[in-house]
Amino acid sequence: MKILHRIAGLIAAAAVVVTTGCAGSAPDVAAYVGPTRISDRHLHEITVAADEVLRTQGQRASSGGVLNGLVLGEIAEQTAAERGIKISDSERDALISPSNLGSLLGDGRTRQLAYALADAELVRMRVGDELFLKSLGEAQVRLNPRFGTWQPEAYAQGGSMVGAGSESLSLPALPRS
């Protein structure tokens, strides 16, 4: 169950302090992970949905925690592609279902977050801690300044890698669909 605690800790650990800059970021992008963009809108939608789901269990979702999970999942996906690793939805479900995050699987919006966290753990188990930590450290991650800086070394301590940002800054209003 240590794996499941690490996954849950990655979501819970990311609501911290001070602002730093990040040149070249579009204001509507929460993060870049290599060539992949995670938009503010997408992050907002998943955070709201995850918060709704997790609230029923007495937990909360923060945008920093969700972003941490999405970035981690994207790095895992890129690492898996580089190494020819295939992960099935049944493997993801088997890992997440028995955890306190299993309820995220029932909502299409939050399933992406659950699968991102599962992918990270499954890739880590297949390539080993050392190579996975190396992948985290070498990943080309740029965060929107309000989320702070990418801190891959925090993963080894079970902390959030999205840190030293301030979610208290004004967020752009998202148009309603």
RAPE-V697298 format. One record per helix or strand of 3 or more residues. SS is the DSSP state (H for helix, E for strand). FROM is the first residue (numbers start at 1). TO is the last residue. Records with the same first field share a line. If there is no record, write none. Layout:
SS=FROM-TO + FROM-TO
//
This chain:
H=2-12 + 40-55 + 63-83 + 89-97 + 102-106 + 108-127 + 129-138 + 145-147 + 152-157
E=29-33 + 36-39 + 141-143
//
